[in-house]
């Protein structure tokens, strides 16, 4: 594994596993995708009576993740999963959503009460739209309750995105939050590292899940 490789872990229901007669349940897989090397590192089938929260730890335990940055969506933002990643000598960037109880609110409150350690902005244009993304990084964790339960937690991240559609002349705005074990030592380079990790998570959607939907024979109706 390349040093600093960003490994994205995400789940997907395989369309080809659908049975209209309900003889078998839809197949649900959790995959690990190496963004730089563009390789599937491993997959675990989610048990019929389980979910991704139990499947992700199974996958993390069998992967060699030392030196990597592991990104997972909000489903995988769990104390035990963060612990397993740190024990594997890797870093994590975990997404948050409002339905996760108090942690999302505590991170949001942190940015309202404290000045970010560093702010990094990106601009991109293409496909008839212009997008501005502002990454704010905060290392002050005092507003996060039970912070010691999150192994290696070092930073909170807020991503504010604004997308301007040239055709409709309309703009949409979105704010997302993340937690990470990545330390901010060099404000500029480490903030860029966090931004790259967050952006790269889409690689598993674009490169792997899209292929399963469109090109993989096992995933067709």
N, C-alpha and C positions, 0 to 999 in steps of 0.2 A: 504494500500500500504506500502510495506517495505521501511524504510528510505534508501535513496540512490538508490532506484530502477531505472534501466535504461529502459526508455520507448522509443521504436523505432516506428516512424511513417513513413509509406511508402504506396505507391499506387500500385495497380496491376489490370490488365485486367483479368477478369475471362474467361478462355478458354471455359467453358461450356455455357457462355452467347453469344457465337458467333452464328449468324444465317446466313447460306450460301445464303439464299434467300433475305437477307437484309431487312427482315420484322422488325427487331428490332436491335438497336445498341448493340455493345459489352458492357457488364456491367463492369464498372471501379469502384473499391472500394478503399478507403483509410482506413487503419487499424492502430490501436495502439497496440503494443505488449510489454508486461512486460517480460523482459528477465529473471530475476531471478525467478519469479513465473510461467513463461511459460504459460501466459494467454493472450487471446485477450481481451483488455479492452473496445474496442469499434470500430465501423466501420461506415463509411459514404459513401453513393453512390455518385459518381461524376455525376453531371447533364450532360446530353448529350451535351449541348452547353457551358459547363464550363470546368474546369481543376482542378488539385490538389491544385493549389494556393488558390482557393476559398473553396475547401472542407476541407483542413487541419484546418483552423481557426474554422470551425463548430465543428470539432472533439475535438480540444483543449478546446473549451468553455464548453463542457459537461463532461470533465474528471476531476477527483480530482488528481492533479499532485503535490501537495505540497511536497517539499523535494525530488522530483525525478529529474533525468537528462534526458532530452528529446533529442533524436537524430533524425535528419531528413536529407535526401539527398539534393542535390543542388536545386531541385525544390522548397523546402520549405525554402530556405535561403532568407527570405523576412523580411523587417523591421516590418511589422504589426504582423507577426507570432512570431518573437522574443519578441515583446512587450506583446503579449498575454501569452506567456510562463512565462515571468517574473512576470506578474500580477497574475499568478496562483501560485506564490511563488515556482517556479521550476527553474532549470538551463537548458541551452540549449548547444548543440554541433551541429553546422550546417555546412554541407559540401559546398564547393565552386567548381565552374567549370569555365573554361575560357570564356564560352558563357554568363556569368552574367555581362558583362560590365566591369567597372573599378575596382570593389571591389577585384576581383581575382588578378588583376595586382598589386593593392596597397598592398595586403597581401604578394604577391611574392616579391615585391620591399622591403617590410619591413625586410624580412629575408636576403635579399642581402645587406642591409645597416646597420643592427643592429645585435649584438651578442645575440643569444637566452638566455633567462633567465635560461633555463635548458634543457638538452638533455637526453632522456631515450631510451635505446636500448633493443629490444627483439629478441630472436632467437627461431625458432621452426622448427621441422623436422617431416616429415611424408608423406605418399603417394608418395614416390620417389622424394621428393623435400625438399630443405632447404630454409627457408625464414628468412631474417633479416629485421626488421622494426625499423627505427630510428625516434623517436618522438621529434621534437624540439618545445619548447614552448616559446613564446615571449609575454611580457607584455607591451612593448613599442608600443603604438598605434598612434604615431604622424604622421606616413605616411598614415594613413587611413583618407580619407576625410569624412566630415560629420559624424564623429564617434559618436557624441552625439545622432544621430538618432537611433542608435542601442541600445536599452534598455539593460542595464546591461553588455554591452560588456567589457570583462576583458582580454581575451587572444586570441592570434593567434596561430594556430598549423600547423606545416608542418610535413607530414609523408613521409619519403623516404623508399620505400620498394625495396628489391632486392631478387628475387626468382631464385634459382639455381636448374635446373632440372637434376637429376643424370643420367637419361637415355641418354638424348641428350647432356649433358655436356654444356648446354647453360644457360645463365643468362638473366633475364629481369629486368628492373628497371622502377619504377614509382614514381612520386611525387604528393601528394595530399595536399590540404589546407583546413583548417577549421577555424571557429570563434566560440568563446564560452564565456559564462557568468561566468564560473567557475574561481574563484580567485586562484592564485598560492601563497599560504602562506607557506606551507611546500613543497619545490621544488620536493622532491622525491615522496612523497605520492600523491600530487596533480597531478603531471605529470603522475603517474601510473593510477590515476582516469580518466584522459582525455584519456589515451591510452585504458583503459578498455571500456570506453563509445564508442570510435570509433570502436573498434573490435566488440563490442556487437551488433552494428547495423546490422551485417550480420545475427543475430539471427532471424530477421523477414523474411529474405530470406530463410534461411535453415529450420527453424522450422514451419513457417506459410505458406509462399508462396509455398514451396515444397509440403507441405501436400495438399494444394488446387490443385496443378497440378496433383499429383499422386493418392491421396487417397480419396479426397472429391467427392462424386457422383455428386454434383452440378457443378463440374468444369471439367467434362469429355465431350469429343465430343460425 
